[in-house]
Amino acid sequence: MSRIDLARLDDIADVLQQVRSWDGVEDRGGGTFYLKRKPYLHFHVGQDSRRADIRRFDGWVQFDLPEPLPAGLKQEFLVLLEDEYAGR
């Protein structure tokens, strides 16, 4: 899997805007986010797939992101991001 073309993140722009607003989060461009100077979130794509990698204390968790992301999964994705953020 390779890094994502940012146009493929348009459907989750509202979620990413929230993430950018959190204290300690730095958007380093290219769909890569750091939290307190440590990798926190980035995206990968395959030919017919898209996923987010979210760093947890015990390693990375992958979250599949169908395109466009349905509202229920978008909320689940945001909750996961918030939970991991709150745990740091």
PDB file with one MODEL, atoms N, CA, C and O in Angstrom:
MODEL        1
ATOM      1  N   MET A   1       0.844  -1.189   0.000  1.00  0.00           N
ATOM      2  CA  MET A   1       0.000   0.000   0.000  1.00  0.00           C
ATOM      3  C   MET A   1       0.881   1.241   0.000  1.00  0.00           C
ATOM      4  O   MET A   1       1.950   1.265   0.609  1.00  0.00           O
ATOM      5  N   SER A   2       0.412   2.266  -0.692  1.00  0.00           N
ATOM      6  CA  SER A   2       1.165   3.510  -0.744  1.00  0.00           C
ATOM      7  C   SER A   2       0.412   4.613  -0.003  1.00  0.00           C
ATOM      8  O   SER A   2      -0.741   4.444   0.393  1.00  0.00           O
ATOM      9  N   ARG A   3       1.092   5.743   0.173  1.00  0.00           N
ATOM     10  CA  ARG A   3       0.465   6.893   0.827  1.00  0.00           C
ATOM     11  C   ARG A   3      -0.670   7.411  -0.039  1.00  0.00           C
ATOM     12  O   ARG A   3      -0.735   7.141  -1.239  1.00  0.00           O
ATOM     13  N   ILE A   4      -1.554   8.153   0.589  1.00  0.00           N
ATOM     14  CA  ILE A   4      -2.797   8.547  -0.059  1.00  0.00           C
ATOM     15  C   ILE A   4      -2.697   9.881  -0.803  1.00  0.00           C
ATOM     16  O   ILE A   4      -1.981  10.788  -0.378  1.00  0.00           O
ATOM     17  N   ASP A   5      -3.413   9.988  -1.903  1.00  0.00           N
ATOM     18  CA  ASP A   5      -3.630  11.253  -2.591  1.00  0.00           C
ATOM     19  C   ASP A   5      -4.644  12.021  -1.729  1.00  0.00           C
ATOM     20  O   ASP A   5      -5.717  11.499  -1.426  1.00  0.00           O
ATOM     21  N   LEU A   6      -4.313  13.237  -1.341  1.00  0.00           N
ATOM     22  CA  LEU A   6      -5.149  13.991  -0.403  1.00  0.00           C
ATOM     23  C   LEU A   6      -6.581  14.191  -0.888  1.00  0.00           C
ATOM     24  O   LEU A   6      -7.479  14.375  -0.066  1.00  0.00           O
ATOM     25  N   ALA A   7      -6.819  14.161  -2.180  1.00  0.00           N
ATOM     26  CA  ALA A   7      -8.182  14.289  -2.706  1.00  0.00           C
ATOM     27  C   ALA A   7      -9.066  13.148  -2.216  1.00  0.00           C
ATOM     28  O   ALA A   7     -10.286  13.290  -2.141  1.00  0.00           O
ATOM     29  N   ARG A   8      -8.451  12.022  -1.885  1.00  0.00           N
ATOM     30  CA  ARG A   8      -9.227  10.873  -1.401  1.00  0.00           C
ATOM     31  C   ARG A   8      -9.607  11.004   0.071  1.00  0.00           C
ATOM     32  O   ARG A   8     -10.212  10.097   0.641  1.00  0.00           O
ATOM     33  N   LEU A   9      -9.252  12.136   0.688  1.00  0.00           N
ATOM     34  CA  LEU A   9      -9.638  12.397   2.081  1.00  0.00           C
ATOM     35  C   LEU A   9     -10.740  13.443   2.185  1.00  0.00           C
ATOM     36  O   LEU A   9     -11.127  13.827   3.289  1.00  0.00           O
ATOM     37  N   ASP A  10     -11.247  13.907   1.052  1.00  0.00           N
ATOM     38  CA  ASP A  10     -12.258  14.972   1.050  1.00  0.00           C
ATOM     39  C   ASP A  10     -13.500  14.600   1.857  1.00  0.00           C
ATOM     40  O   ASP A  10     -14.083  15.460   2.517  1.00  0.00           O
ATOM     41  N   ASP A  11     -13.911  13.342   1.814  1.00  0.00           N
ATOM     42  CA  ASP A  11     -15.133  12.935   2.513  1.00  0.00           C
ATOM     43  C   ASP A  11     -14.961  12.879   4.032  1.00  0.00           C
ATOM     44  O   ASP A  11     -15.950  12.764   4.756  1.00  0.00           O
ATOM     45  N   ILE A  12     -13.736  12.959   4.521  1.00  0.00           N
ATOM     46  CA  ILE A  12     -13.503  12.985   5.968  1.00  0.00           C
ATOM     47  C   ILE A  12     -12.811  14.286   6.393  1.00  0.00           C
ATOM     48  O   ILE A  12     -12.188  14.349   7.454  1.00  0.00           O
ATOM     49  N   ALA A  13     -12.925  15.312   5.563  1.00  0.00           N
ATOM     50  CA  ALA A  13     -12.293  16.602   5.855  1.00  0.00           C
ATOM     51  C   ALA A  13     -12.766  17.168   7.186  1.00  0.00           C
ATOM     52  O   ALA A  13     -11.976  17.770   7.913  1.00  0.00           O
ATOM     53  N   ASP A  14     -14.046  16.984   7.519  1.00  0.00           N
ATOM     54  CA  ASP A  14     -14.563  17.493   8.786  1.00  0.00           C
ATOM     55  C   ASP A  14     -13.923  16.791   9.982  1.00  0.00           C
ATOM     56  O   ASP A  14     -13.636  17.430  10.995  1.00  0.00           O
ATOM     57  N   VAL A  15     -13.701  15.499   9.874  1.00  0.00           N
ATOM     58  CA  VAL A  15     -13.038  14.745  10.949  1.00  0.00           C
ATOM     59  C   VAL A  15     -11.596  15.222  11.092  1.00  0.00           C
ATOM     60  O   VAL A  15     -11.123  15.450  12.206  1.00  0.00           O
ATOM     61  N   LEU A  16     -10.908  15.371   9.984  1.00  0.00           N
ATOM     62  CA  LEU A  16      -9.511  15.798  10.035  1.00  0.00           C
ATOM     63  C   LEU A  16      -9.381  17.220  10.566  1.00  0.00           C
ATOM     64  O   LEU A  16      -8.397  17.543  11.233  1.00  0.00           O
ATOM     65  N   GLN A  17     -10.366  18.077  10.277  1.00  0.00           N
ATOM     66  CA  GLN A  17     -10.342  19.435  10.819  1.00  0.00           C
ATOM     67  C   GLN A  17     -10.452  19.399  12.340  1.00  0.00           C
ATOM     68  O   GLN A  17      -9.795  20.181  13.027  1.00  0.00           O
ATOM     69  N   GLN A  18     -11.271  18.507  12.864  1.00  0.00           N
ATOM     70  CA  GLN A  18     -11.371  18.356  14.325  1.00  0.00           C
ATOM     71  C   GLN A  18     -10.043  17.904  14.910  1.00  0.00           C
ATOM     72  O   GLN A  18      -9.581  18.445  15.914  1.00  0.00           O
ATOM     73  N   VAL A  19      -9.431  16.908  14.274  1.00  0.00           N
ATOM     74  CA  VAL A  19      -8.150  16.387  14.754  1.00  0.00           C
ATOM     75  C   VAL A  19      -7.105  17.503  14.775  1.00  0.00           C
ATOM     76  O   VAL A  19      -6.334  17.610  15.728  1.00  0.00           O
ATOM     77  N   ARG A  20      -7.074  18.320  13.748  1.00  0.00           N
ATOM     78  CA  ARG A  20      -6.112  19.431  13.683  1.00  0.00           C
ATOM     79  C   ARG A  20      -6.294  20.413  14.835  1.00  0.00           C
ATOM     80  O   ARG A  20      -5.337  21.072  15.239  1.00  0.00           O
ATOM     81  N   SER A  21      -7.499  20.517  15.363  1.00  0.00           N
ATOM     82  CA  SER A  21      -7.797  21.492  16.418  1.00  0.00           C
ATOM     83  C   SER A  21      -7.377  21.031  17.812  1.00  0.00           C
ATOM     84  O   SER A  21      -7.390  21.825  18.752  1.00  0.00           O
ATOM     85  N   TRP A  22      -7.008  19.766  17.957  1.00  0.00           N
ATOM     86  CA  TRP A  22      -6.663  19.236  19.274  1.00  0.00           C
ATOM     87  C   TRP A  22      -5.261  19.689  19.686  1.00  0.00           C
ATOM     88  O   TRP A  22      -4.349  19.754  18.862  1.00  0.00           O
ATOM     89  N   ASP A  23      -5.106  19.997  20.965  1.00  0.00           N
ATOM     90  CA  ASP A  23      -3.797  20.390  21.495  1.00  0.00           C
ATOM     91  C   ASP A  23      -2.768  19.298  21.264  1.00  0.00           C
ATOM     92  O   ASP A  23      -3.031  18.120  21.505  1.00  0.00           O
ATOM     93  N   GLY A  24      -1.609  19.696  20.800  1.00  0.00           N
ATOM     94  CA  GLY A  24      -0.509  18.754  20.613  1.00  0.00           C
ATOM     95  C   GLY A  24      -0.501  18.035  19.286  1.00  0.00           C
ATOM     96  O   GLY A  24       0.440  17.296  18.998  1.00  0.00           O
ATOM     97  N   VAL A  25      -1.540  18.229  18.451  1.00  0.00           N
ATOM     98  CA  VAL A  25      -1.606  17.567  17.143  1.00  0.00           C
ATOM     99  C   VAL A  25      -0.993  18.480  16.090  1.00  0.00           C
ATOM    100  O   VAL A  25      -1.287  19.673  16.023  1.00  0.00           O
ATOM    101  N   GLU A  26      -0.136  17.887  15.274  1.00  0.00           N
ATOM    102  CA  GLU A  26       0.525  18.616  14.194  1.00  0.00           C
ATOM    103  C   GLU A  26       0.246  17.893  12.881  1.00  0.00           C
ATOM    104  O   GLU A  26       0.522  16.701  12.744  1.00  0.00           O
ATOM    105  N   ASP A  27      -0.302  18.626  11.922  1.00  0.00           N
ATOM    106  CA  ASP A  27      -0.543  18.101  10.580  1.00  0.00           C
ATOM    107  C   ASP A  27       0.727  18.345   9.782  1.00  0.00           C
ATOM    108  O   ASP A  27       1.056  19.488   9.468  1.00  0.00           O
ATOM    109  N   ARG A  28       1.436  17.282   9.455  1.00  0.00           N
ATOM    110  CA  ARG A  28       2.695  17.420   8.723  1.00  0.00           C
ATOM    111  C   ARG A  28       2.511  17.316   7.216  1.00  0.00           C
ATOM    112  O   ARG A  28       3.484  17.222   6.468  1.00  0.00           O
ATOM    113  N   GLY A  29       1.275  17.333   6.781  1.00  0.00           N
ATOM    114  CA  GLY A  29       0.983  17.275   5.350  1.00  0.00           C
ATOM    115  C   GLY A  29       0.980  15.853   4.832  1.00  0.00           C
ATOM    116  O   GLY A  29       1.490  14.939   5.480  1.00  0.00           O
ATOM    117  N   GLY A  30       0.414  15.681   3.685  1.00  0.00           N
ATOM    118  CA  GLY A  30       0.380  14.366   3.060  1.00  0.00           C
ATOM    119  C   GLY A  30      -0.454  13.350   3.810  1.00  0.00           C
ATOM    120  O   GLY A  30      -0.286  12.145   3.622  1.00  0.00           O
ATOM    121  N   GLY A  31      -1.368  13.833   4.675  1.00  0.00           N
ATOM    122  CA  GLY A  31      -2.202  12.921   5.443  1.00  0.00           C
ATOM    123  C   GLY A  31      -1.490  12.318   6.643  1.00  0.00           C
ATOM    124  O   GLY A  31      -1.881  11.254   7.123  1.00  0.00           O
ATOM    125  N   THR A  32      -0.456  12.981   7.131  1.00  0.00           N
ATOM    126  CA  THR A  32       0.321  12.485   8.266  1.00  0.00           C
ATOM    127  C   THR A  32       0.165  13.444   9.446  1.00  0.00           C
ATOM    128  O   THR A  32       0.405  14.645   9.325  1.00  0.00           O
ATOM    129  N   PHE A  33      -0.240  12.891  10.581  1.00  0.00           N
ATOM    130  CA  PHE A  33      -0.457  13.679  11.786  1.00  0.00           C
ATOM    131  C   PHE A  33       0.423  13.135  12.910  1.00  0.00           C
ATOM    132  O   PHE A  33       0.611  11.927  13.055  1.00  0.00           O
ATOM    133  N   TYR A  34       0.950  14.064  13.694  1.00  0.00           N
ATOM    134  CA  TYR A  34       1.756  13.714  14.859  1.00  0.00           C
ATOM    135  C   TYR A  34       1.044  14.226  16.105  1.00  0.00           C
ATOM    136  O   TYR A  34       0.348  15.240  16.064  1.00  0.00           O
ATOM    137  N   LEU A  35       1.224  13.521  17.195  1.00  0.00           N
ATOM    138  CA  LEU A  35       0.692  13.929  18.487  1.00  0.00           C
ATOM    139  C   LEU A  35       1.856  13.972  19.460  1.00  0.00           C
ATOM    140  O   LEU A  35       2.500  12.958  19.729  1.00  0.00           O
ATOM    141  N   LYS A  36       2.109  15.146  19.975  1.00  0.00           N
ATOM    142  CA  LYS A  36       3.226  15.349  20.902  1.00  0.00           C
ATOM    143  C   LYS A  36       4.531  14.812  20.319  1.00  0.00           C
ATOM    144  O   LYS A  36       5.296  14.116  20.986  1.00  0.00           O
ATOM    145  N   ARG A  37       4.757  15.159  19.056  1.00  0.00           N
ATOM    146  CA  ARG A  37       5.976  14.821  18.309  1.00  0.00           C
ATOM    147  C   ARG A  37       6.146  13.341  17.983  1.00  0.00           C
ATOM    148  O   ARG A  37       7.228  12.915  17.579  1.00  0.00           O
ATOM    149  N   LYS A  38       5.098  12.565  18.153  1.00  0.00           N
ATOM    150  CA  LYS A  38       5.152  11.141  17.799  1.00  0.00           C
ATOM    151  C   LYS A  38       4.089  10.866  16.742  1.00  0.00           C
ATOM    152  O   LYS A  38       3.005  11.448  16.787  1.00  0.00           O
ATOM    153  N   PRO A  39       4.391   9.980  15.788  1.00  0.00           N
ATOM    154  CA  PRO A  39       3.391   9.640  14.772  1.00  0.00           C
ATOM    155  C   PRO A  39       2.077   9.203  15.423  1.00  0.00           C
ATOM    156  O   PRO A  39       2.074   8.432  16.382  1.00  0.00           O
ATOM    157  N   TYR A  40       0.973   9.701  14.893  1.00  0.00           N
ATOM    158  CA  TYR A  40      -0.342   9.430  15.465  1.00  0.00           C
ATOM    159  C   TYR A  40      -1.319   8.866  14.443  1.00  0.00           C
ATOM    160  O   TYR A  40      -2.061   7.930  14.743  1.00  0.00           O
ATOM    161  N   LEU A  41      -1.324   9.432  13.228  1.00  0.00           N
ATOM    162  CA  LEU A  41      -2.310   9.046  12.227  1.00  0.00           C
ATOM    163  C   LEU A  41      -1.737   9.276  10.839  1.00  0.00           C
ATOM    164  O   LEU A  41      -1.151  10.322  10.558  1.00  0.00           O
ATOM    165  N   HIS A  42      -1.913   8.283   9.973  1.00  0.00           N
ATOM    166  CA  HIS A  42      -1.592   8.466   8.556  1.00  0.00           C
ATOM    167  C   HIS A  42      -2.464   7.518   7.752  1.00  0.00           C
ATOM    168  O   HIS A  42      -3.155   6.669   8.314  1.00  0.00           O
ATOM    169  N   PHE A  43      -2.427   7.666   6.444  1.00  0.00           N
ATOM    170  CA  PHE A  43      -3.331   6.944   5.562  1.00  0.00           C
ATOM    171  C   PHE A  43      -2.553   6.202   4.490  1.00  0.00           C
ATOM    172  O   PHE A  43      -1.469   6.614   4.079  1.00  0.00           O
ATOM    173  N   HIS A  44      -3.140   5.094   4.048  1.00  0.00           N
ATOM    174  CA  HIS A  44      -2.594   4.299   2.949  1.00  0.00           C
ATOM    175  C   HIS A  44      -3.725   3.958   1.993  1.00  0.00           C
ATOM    176  O   HIS A  44      -4.893   3.919   2.379  1.00  0.00           O
ATOM    177  N   VAL A  45      -3.364   3.716   0.754  1.00  0.00           N
ATOM    178  CA  VAL A  45      -4.340   3.284  -0.240  1.00  0.00           C
ATOM    179  C   VAL A  45      -3.800   2.114  -1.028  1.00  0.00           C
ATOM    180  O   VAL A  45      -2.595   1.967  -1.232  1.00  0.00           O
ATOM    181  N   GLY A  46      -4.725   1.294  -1.459  1.00  0.00           N
ATOM    182  CA  GLY A  46      -4.436   0.237  -2.412  1.00  0.00           C
ATOM    183  C   GLY A  46      -5.237   0.548  -3.652  1.00  0.00           C
ATOM    184  O   GLY A  46      -5.851   1.610  -3.756  1.00  0.00           O
ATOM    185  N   GLN A  47      -5.232  -0.358  -4.574  1.00  0.00           N
ATOM    186  CA  GLN A  47      -5.953  -0.122  -5.816  1.00  0.00           C
ATOM    187  C   GLN A  47      -7.436   0.152  -5.564  1.00  0.00           C
ATOM    188  O   GLN A  47      -8.015   1.063  -6.156  1.00  0.00           O
ATOM    189  N   ASP A  48      -8.041  -0.638  -4.688  1.00  0.00           N
ATOM    190  CA  ASP A  48      -9.468  -0.485  -4.384  1.00  0.00           C
ATOM    191  C   ASP A  48      -9.725  -0.342  -2.899  1.00  0.00           C
ATOM    192  O   ASP A  48     -10.791  -0.729  -2.421  1.00  0.00           O
ATOM    193  N   SER A  49      -8.779   0.199  -2.162  1.00  0.00           N
ATOM    194  CA  SER A  49      -8.962   0.292  -0.720  1.00  0.00           C
ATOM    195  C   SER A  49      -8.305   1.551  -0.170  1.00  0.00           C
ATOM    196  O   SER A  49      -7.457   2.178  -0.805  1.00  0.00           O
ATOM    197  N   ARG A  50      -8.734   1.886   1.026  1.00  0.00           N
ATOM    198  CA  ARG A  50      -8.178   3.033   1.734  1.00  0.00           C
ATOM    199  C   ARG A  50      -8.263   2.701   3.222  1.00  0.00           C
ATOM    200  O   ARG A  50      -9.245   2.124   3.687  1.00  0.00           O
ATOM    201  N   ARG A  51      -7.222   3.074   3.958  1.00  0.00           N
ATOM    202  CA  ARG A  51      -7.258   2.797   5.386  1.00  0.00           C
ATOM    203  C   ARG A  51      -6.478   3.871   6.139  1.00  0.00           C
ATOM    204  O   ARG A  51      -5.619   4.562   5.590  1.00  0.00           O
ATOM    205  N   ALA A  52      -6.819   3.976   7.420  1.00  0.00           N
ATOM    206  CA  ALA A  52      -6.095   4.850   8.338  1.00  0.00           C
ATOM    207  C   ALA A  52      -5.305   3.961   9.286  1.00  0.00           C
ATOM    208  O   ALA A  52      -5.790   2.918   9.724  1.00  0.00           O
ATOM    209  N   ASP A  53      -4.096   4.378   9.596  1.00  0.00           N
ATOM    210  CA  ASP A  53      -3.293   3.732  10.632  1.00  0.00           C
ATOM    211  C   ASP A  53      -3.241   4.694  11.806  1.00  0.00           C
ATOM    212  O   ASP A  53      -2.813   5.839  11.660  1.00  0.00           O
ATOM    213  N   ILE A  54      -3.678   4.228  12.972  1.00  0.00           N
ATOM    214  CA  ILE A  54      -3.751   5.046  14.174  1.00  0.00           C
ATOM    215  C   ILE A  54      -2.849   4.415  15.228  1.00  0.00           C
ATOM    216  O   ILE A  54      -2.963   3.228  15.533  1.00  0.00           O
ATOM    217  N   ARG A  55      -1.954   5.226  15.777  1.00  0.00           N
ATOM    218  CA  ARG A  55      -1.009   4.705  16.764  1.00  0.00           C
ATOM    219  C   ARG A  55      -1.667   4.608  18.131  1.00  0.00           C
ATOM    220  O   ARG A  55      -2.299   5.546  18.618  1.00  0.00           O
ATOM    221  N   ARG A  56      -1.495   3.437  18.730  1.00  0.00           N
ATOM    222  CA  ARG A  56      -1.945   3.188  20.090  1.00  0.00           C
ATOM    223  C   ARG A  56      -0.712   2.954  20.945  1.00  0.00           C
ATOM    224  O   ARG A  56       0.405   2.896  20.429  1.00  0.00           O
ATOM    225  N   PHE A  57      -0.908   2.822  22.233  1.00  0.00           N
ATOM    226  CA  PHE A  57       0.219   2.542  23.127  1.00  0.00           C
ATOM    227  C   PHE A  57       0.900   1.224  22.781  1.00  0.00           C
ATOM    228  O   PHE A  57       2.117   1.089  22.913  1.00  0.00           O
ATOM    229  N   ASP A  58       0.108   0.258  22.337  1.00  0.00           N
ATOM    230  CA  ASP A  58       0.639  -1.081  22.076  1.00  0.00           C
ATOM    231  C   ASP A  58       0.906  -1.332  20.590  1.00  0.00           C
ATOM    232  O   ASP A  58       1.093  -2.479  20.184  1.00  0.00           O
ATOM    233  N   GLY A  59       0.927  -0.289  19.788  1.00  0.00           N
ATOM    234  CA  GLY A  59       1.202  -0.453  18.360  1.00  0.00           C
ATOM    235  C   GLY A  59       0.152   0.247  17.519  1.00  0.00           C
ATOM    236  O   GLY A  59      -0.632   1.056  18.014  1.00  0.00           O
ATOM    237  N   TRP A  60       0.155  -0.079  16.251  1.00  0.00           N
ATOM    238  CA  TRP A  60      -0.747   0.559  15.299  1.00  0.00           C
ATOM    239  C   TRP A  60      -2.012  -0.257  15.107  1.00  0.00           C
ATOM    240  O   TRP A  60      -1.968  -1.487  15.102  1.00  0.00           O
ATOM    241  N   VAL A  61      -3.134   0.421  14.951  1.00  0.00           N
ATOM    242  CA  VAL A  61      -4.395  -0.205  14.603  1.00  0.00           C
ATOM    243  C   VAL A  61      -4.804   0.328  13.236  1.00  0.00           C
ATOM    244  O   VAL A  61      -4.617   1.508  12.940  1.00  0.00           O
ATOM    245  N   GLN A  62      -5.354  -0.538  12.414  1.00  0.00           N
ATOM    246  CA  GLN A  62      -5.791  -0.151  11.075  1.00  0.00           C
ATOM    247  C   GLN A  62      -7.305  -0.017  11.058  1.00  0.00           C
ATOM    248  O   GLN A  62      -8.021  -0.820  11.657  1.00  0.00           O
ATOM    249  N   PHE A  63      -7.781   1.010  10.364  1.00  0.00           N
ATOM    250  CA  PHE A  63      -9.212   1.260  10.247  1.00  0.00           C
ATOM    251  C   PHE A  63      -9.527   1.420   8.768  1.00  0.00           C
ATOM    252  O   PHE A  63      -9.078   2.371   8.128  1.00  0.00           O
ATOM    253  N   ASP A  64     -10.307   0.482   8.229  1.00  0.00           N
ATOM    254  CA  ASP A  64     -10.686   0.552   6.812  1.00  0.00           C
ATOM    255  C   ASP A  64     -11.655   1.709   6.583  1.00  0.00           C
ATOM    256  O   ASP A  64     -12.580   1.923   7.368  1.00  0.00           O
ATOM    257  N   LEU A  65     -11.434   2.443   5.509  1.00  0.00           N
ATOM    258  CA  LEU A  65     -12.221   3.628   5.177  1.00  0.00           C
ATOM    259  C   LEU A  65     -12.808   3.490   3.770  1.00  0.00           C
ATOM    260  O   LEU A  65     -12.215   3.971   2.804  1.00  0.00           O
ATOM    261  N   PRO A  66     -13.975   2.831   3.647  1.00  0.00           N
ATOM    262  CA  PRO A  66     -14.601   2.755   2.322  1.00  0.00           C
ATOM    263  C   PRO A  66     -14.867   4.163   1.790  1.00  0.00           C
ATOM    264  O   PRO A  66     -15.025   5.113   2.556  1.00  0.00           O
ATOM    265  N   GLU A  67     -14.912   4.275   0.468  1.00  0.00           N
ATOM    266  CA  GLU A  67     -15.143   5.586  -0.153  1.00  0.00           C
ATOM    267  C   GLU A  67     -16.484   5.616  -0.867  1.00  0.00           C
ATOM    268  O   GLU A  67     -16.773   4.738  -1.680  1.00  0.00           O
ATOM    269  N   PRO A  68     -17.306   6.618  -0.573  1.00  0.00           N
ATOM    270  CA  PRO A  68     -17.219   7.571   0.518  1.00  0.00           C
ATOM    271  C   PRO A  68     -17.543   6.877   1.841  1.00  0.00           C
ATOM    272  O   PRO A  68     -18.221   5.851   1.870  1.00  0.00           O
ATOM    273  N   LEU A  69     -17.051   7.451   2.919  1.00  0.00           N
ATOM    274  CA  LEU A  69     -17.230   6.844   4.240  1.00  0.00           C
ATOM    275  C   LEU A  69     -18.651   7.100   4.740  1.00  0.00           C
ATOM    276  O   LEU A  69     -19.053   8.256   4.874  1.00  0.00           O
ATOM    277  N   PRO A  70     -19.419   6.044   5.019  1.00  0.00           N
ATOM    278  CA  PRO A  70     -20.777   6.214   5.539  1.00  0.00           C
ATOM    279  C   PRO A  70     -20.754   6.931   6.898  1.00  0.00           C
ATOM    280  O   PRO A  70     -19.780   6.831   7.645  1.00  0.00           O
ATOM    281  N   ALA A  71     -21.819   7.641   7.199  1.00  0.00           N
ATOM    282  CA  ALA A  71     -21.897   8.446   8.416  1.00  0.00           C
ATOM    283  C   ALA A  71     -21.613   7.638   9.680  1.00  0.00           C
ATOM    284  O   ALA A  71     -20.917   8.120  10.574  1.00  0.00           O
ATOM    285  N   GLY A  72     -22.137   6.425   9.767  1.00  0.00           N
ATOM    286  CA  GLY A  72     -21.908   5.595  10.955  1.00  0.00           C
ATOM    287  C   GLY A  72     -20.446   5.243  11.143  1.00  0.00           C
ATOM    288  O   GLY A  72     -19.931   5.291  12.260  1.00  0.00           O
ATOM    289  N   LEU A  73     -19.777   4.891  10.057  1.00  0.00           N
ATOM    290  CA  LEU A  73     -18.346   4.576  10.139  1.00  0.00           C
ATOM    291  C   LEU A  73     -17.517   5.827  10.395  1.00  0.00           C
ATOM    292  O   LEU A  73     -16.487   5.767  11.065  1.00  0.00           O
ATOM    293  N   LYS A  74     -17.965   6.958   9.863  1.00  0.00           N
ATOM    294  CA  LYS A  74     -17.262   8.213  10.112  1.00  0.00           C
ATOM    295  C   LYS A  74     -17.282   8.523  11.611  1.00  0.00           C
ATOM    296  O   LYS A  74     -16.271   8.929  12.183  1.00  0.00           O
ATOM    297  N   GLN A  75     -18.435   8.327  12.232  1.00  0.00           N
ATOM    298  CA  GLN A  75     -18.551   8.562  13.677  1.00  0.00           C
ATOM    299  C   GLN A  75     -17.677   7.576  14.453  1.00  0.00           C
ATOM    300  O   GLN A  75     -17.019   7.956  15.421  1.00  0.00           O
ATOM    301  N   GLU A  76     -17.673   6.322  14.032  1.00  0.00           N
ATOM    302  CA  GLU A  76     -16.829   5.303  14.678  1.00  0.00           C
ATOM    303  C   GLU A  76     -15.346   5.667  14.558  1.00  0.00           C
ATOM    304  O   GLU A  76     -14.585   5.509  15.513  1.00  0.00           O
ATOM    305  N   PHE A  77     -14.947   6.145  13.403  1.00  0.00           N
ATOM    306  CA  PHE A  77     -13.571   6.573  13.170  1.00  0.00           C
ATOM    307  C   PHE A  77     -13.203   7.734  14.095  1.00  0.00           C
ATOM    308  O   PHE A  77     -12.136   7.727  14.708  1.00  0.00           O
ATOM    309  N   LEU A  78     -14.083   8.724  14.194  1.00  0.00           N
ATOM    310  CA  LEU A  78     -13.827   9.869  15.062  1.00  0.00           C
ATOM    311  C   LEU A  78     -13.728   9.441  16.528  1.00  0.00           C
ATOM    312  O   LEU A  78     -12.853   9.915  17.253  1.00  0.00           O
ATOM    313  N   VAL A  79     -14.606   8.562  16.961  1.00  0.00           N
ATOM    314  CA  VAL A  79     -14.566   8.079  18.349  1.00  0.00           C
ATOM    315  C   VAL A  79     -13.242   7.365  18.626  1.00  0.00           C
ATOM    316  O   VAL A  79     -12.643   7.561  19.684  1.00  0.00           O
ATOM    317  N   LEU A  80     -12.789   6.550  17.695  1.00  0.00           N
ATOM    318  CA  LEU A  80     -11.501   5.864  17.866  1.00  0.00           C
ATOM    319  C   LEU A  80     -10.364   6.876  17.980  1.00  0.00           C
ATOM    320  O   LEU A  80      -9.499   6.744  18.846  1.00  0.00           O
ATOM    321  N   LEU A  81     -10.361   7.872  17.119  1.00  0.00           N
ATOM    322  CA  LEU A  81      -9.331   8.913  17.174  1.00  0.00           C
ATOM    323  C   LEU A  81      -9.382   9.658  18.508  1.00  0.00           C
ATOM    324  O   LEU A  81      -8.346   9.918  19.119  1.00  0.00           O
ATOM    325  N   GLU A  82     -10.582   9.997  18.950  1.00  0.00           N
ATOM    326  CA  GLU A  82     -10.736  10.708  20.231  1.00  0.00           C
ATOM    327  C   GLU A  82     -10.260   9.852  21.398  1.00  0.00           C
ATOM    328  O   GLU A  82      -9.586  10.351  22.298  1.00  0.00           O
ATOM    329  N   ASP A  83     -10.604   8.575  21.389  1.00  0.00           N
ATOM    330  CA  ASP A  83     -10.178   7.671  22.468  1.00  0.00           C
ATOM    331  C   ASP A  83      -8.669   7.565  22.554  1.00  0.00           C
ATOM    332  O   ASP A  83      -8.095   7.619  23.642  1.00  0.00           O
ATOM    333  N   GLU A  84      -8.030   7.415  21.408  1.00  0.00           N
ATOM    334  CA  GLU A  84      -6.571   7.311  21.391  1.00  0.00           C
ATOM    335  C   GLU A  84      -5.925   8.635  21.798  1.00  0.00           C
ATOM    336  O   GLU A  84      -4.900   8.645  22.481  1.00  0.00           O
ATOM    337  N   TYR A  85      -6.519   9.742  21.383  1.00  0.00           N
ATOM    338  CA  TYR A  85      -6.001  11.054  21.760  1.00  0.00           C
ATOM    339  C   TYR A  85      -6.119  11.252  23.276  1.00  0.00           C
ATOM    340  O   TYR A  85      -5.174  11.705  23.922  1.00  0.00           O
ATOM    341  N   ALA A  86      -7.268  10.914  23.828  1.00  0.00           N
ATOM    342  CA  ALA A  86      -7.519  11.108  25.266  1.00  0.00           C
ATOM    343  C   ALA A  86      -6.593  10.246  26.118  1.00  0.00           C
ATOM    344  O   ALA A  86      -6.270  10.605  27.251  1.00  0.00           O
ATOM    345  N   GLY A  87      -6.172   9.117  25.575  1.00  0.00           N
ATOM    346  CA  GLY A  87      -5.299   8.198  26.314  1.00  0.00           C
ATOM    347  C   GLY A  87      -3.850   8.638  26.371  1.00  0.00           C
ATOM    348  O   GLY A  87      -3.034   7.964  26.999  1.00  0.00           O
ATOM    349  N   ARG A  88      -3.512   9.729  25.746  1.00  0.00           N
ATOM    350  CA  ARG A  88      -2.120  10.184  25.742  1.00  0.00           C
ATOM    351  C   ARG A  88      -1.943  11.352  26.643  1.00  0.00           C
ATOM    352  O   ARG A  88      -0.834  11.872  26.768  1.00  0.00           O
TER     353      ARG A  88
ENDMDL
END
